């Protein structure tokens, strides 16, 4: 898809036309078609002559056909603030290529919020609740952190306050900044545990200085969460073995993991917690465990985890190709490793754990066929032994780790 002139994306603030610079105004006056949300289109004066086309819903699946319908015309796109910050600009660049997109930036709500709060932008964690599950902020709960959340609507601040109070962060200072950059701009301050403010302006951003109550458990994003951080029925890759498995899976930004025979979902969840741009699919045949995986994902701040109910290898058919695969259950089922290996991208990593003799034999056979490393993991924990203390060994785990050349 090509255009005679690049598509110009113009960032616009809540102050509308009055807040645009000369370049943004010129692009809009020159356009034949302007695409954008109805709220943004309504900010333009009648003197802008272009055809105005509001975004369809859902937007992203319809975007290619919408752009194709206007190929050959001068097209402008309106976006909130900085179009490359949680905005449509990045989607257009991926779709059309950077040479087909020009971006006219505008101060984002993040920039304005940091200016109002007196916070250094580089020290702030930014999340968006627009079209995303608010439980994702649970991953970012660390005392002292500065957190900005772009609200989905007027109800977002109260929903955030409930999450903070429920997780031991009720003492956190919250500020709702509404209608930033307009003559309606205002703020509401309070603490999460006392938040009783009625919903206000739908166009708002929430600023939080996180503070935890005494005794609140702080969960790191490094692999190796405590076992009791997960709801499980015993189908859990234990803490030390989990940390070692993730070290071999080596999560990297933007990569996809398959967690096959996921049990409680601990491997997939820790993979997702390592970097917010990663993705994961947890495959689990038992419905009760699949429900438990989804609950663990929400509680631990990665509600985007995709849970596939079914038995491997059949349940793997049609899934997007993974960058890494962990096989924790069902590894003796015929065809599981062949299906995972065939789907794995070149350079991808596969890790499997076995705790039975049958599983060990399968991993030894796979290592003979495909190479890689076999490691036996033995963990002992101090435990009462009569009136003394002795070492209680956990069940040994055999790990097979291999990289696909």
VENDAMO-V698169 format. One record per backbone hydrogen bond with DSSP energy under -1.0 kcal/mol. NH is the residue of the N-H (numbers start at 1). CO is the residue of the C=O. If there is no record, write none. Layout:
nh & co
NH & CO
NH & CO
This chain:
nh & co
7 & 100
8 & 75
9 & 102
10 & 77
11 & 104
12 & 79
16 & 13
19 & 16
20 & 17
25 & 21
26 & 22
27 & 23
28 & 24
29 & 25
30 & 26
31 & 27
32 & 74
33 & 74
34 & 51
35 & 76
36 & 53
41 & 37
42 & 38
43 & 40
44 & 41
48 & 45
51 & 32
53 & 34
55 & 36
63 & 59
66 & 62
67 & 63
68 & 64
69 & 65
70 & 67
71 & 68
73 & 70
76 & 33
77 & 8
78 & 35
79 & 10
81 & 12
85 & 82
89 & 83
92 & 88
93 & 89
94 & 90
95 & 91
96 & 92
97 & 93
100 & 97
101 & 98
102 & 7
104 & 9
112 & 108
113 & 109
114 & 110
115 & 111
116 & 112
117 & 113
118 & 114
119 & 114
123 & 120
124 & 121
125 & 146
127 & 148
129 & 150
136 & 133
137 & 134
138 & 135
139 & 136
140 & 137
141 & 138
142 & 140
144 & 210
145 & 142
147 & 208
148 & 125
149 & 206
150 & 127
151 & 204
156 & 153
159 & 155
160 & 156
161 & 157
162 & 158
163 & 159
164 & 160
165 & 161
166 & 162
167 & 163
169 & 164
172 & 169
173 & 209
174 & 190
175 & 207
176 & 188
177 & 205
178 & 186
179 & 203
182 & 179
185 & 182
186 & 178
188 & 176
190 & 174
192 & 172
193 & 170
194 & 191
195 & 192
204 & 202
205 & 177
206 & 149
207 & 175
208 & 147
209 & 173
210 & 145
213 & 168
216 & 213
229 & 226
230 & 227
236 & 234
242 & 238
243 & 239
244 & 240
245 & 241
246 & 242
247 & 243
248 & 244
249 & 245
250 & 246
255 & 252
257 & 279
258 & 324
259 & 281
260 & 326
261 & 283
262 & 283
265 & 262
269 & 265
270 & 266
271 & 267
272 & 268
273 & 269
274 & 270
278 & 275
279 & 255
281 & 257
282 & 306
283 & 259
284 & 308
290 & 286
291 & 287
292 & 288
293 & 289
294 & 290
295 & 291
296 & 292
297 & 293
298 & 294
299 & 295
300 & 296
301 & 298
302 & 297
305 & 302
306 & 280
308 & 282
310 & 284
315 & 311
316 & 313
317 & 314
319 & 316
323 & 256
324 & 256
325 & 349
326 & 258
327 & 351
328 & 260
329 & 260
333 & 330
336 & 333
339 & 335
340 & 336
341 & 337
342 & 338
343 & 339
344 & 340
345 & 322
347 & 404
348 & 345
349 & 323
350 & 402
351 & 325
352 & 400
353 & 327
354 & 398
360 & 356
361 & 357
362 & 358
363 & 359
364 & 360
365 & 361
366 & 362
367 & 363
368 & 364
369 & 365
370 & 366
371 & 367
373 & 401
375 & 399
377 & 397
381 & 392
383 & 390
385 & 388
388 & 385
390 & 383
392 & 381
394 & 379
397 & 377
398 & 354
399 & 375
400 & 352
401 & 373
402 & 350
404 & 348
